[in-house]
Amino acid sequence: MLSFLKKLSRTRSGAPQDSPPAHASQNTPETDNIPVFTTTCPSELSLNIAYQAPKRQISRILLRGTGTTDPGYDCVQTIASDHIGTYGLRDIGIHIYINSRGDIEWGRSLERPAEFPREAASEDIVILVHGHEISMSMATLNTLRALLPTINAIHGNTLVFDGLIKHHARLGIGRDGRMIEVALQQPPAESR
């Protein structure tokens, strides 16, 4: 710590600084232009924890984007405030929200039908994701890609997925709105 403070005081006083190591000044094409890519993978989603089927009948999953990339509109509390204040709902109108970091946030109880968007029916679950349909983060899409087959498997691979049309191929959804590759997972056995 003391040596760091001495270097800091010499730098501020105008005294010469220690020279960098010889290899630091060498620019090699192999190391200068290598892009660094990081992948964002969602954590493992458990059938028992990530999603538990409601007792009401479910036939369709509505996928919607928030329509904004504003970081201030990236949490379920803000969306709930908007639904109550702007749309006059009693509480948040959606069931599941996936933020820009790919985290799942739970909104309305799955036992209650969605109130948002207007086209939501009583047999729908609404998943809202952060961003415009054309500008969603890969973390958000990766989480959605992992979550949809899980929800579909729990409902016997019979669900129809509606919305986010531009991402259907990336999400594994066919032209008919059903999952192309149904999950090989079996839904958890019901406890008696």
Order of alpha helices (4+ residues) and beta strands (2+ residues): alpha-alpha-beta-alpha-beta-beta-beta-alpha-beta-alpha
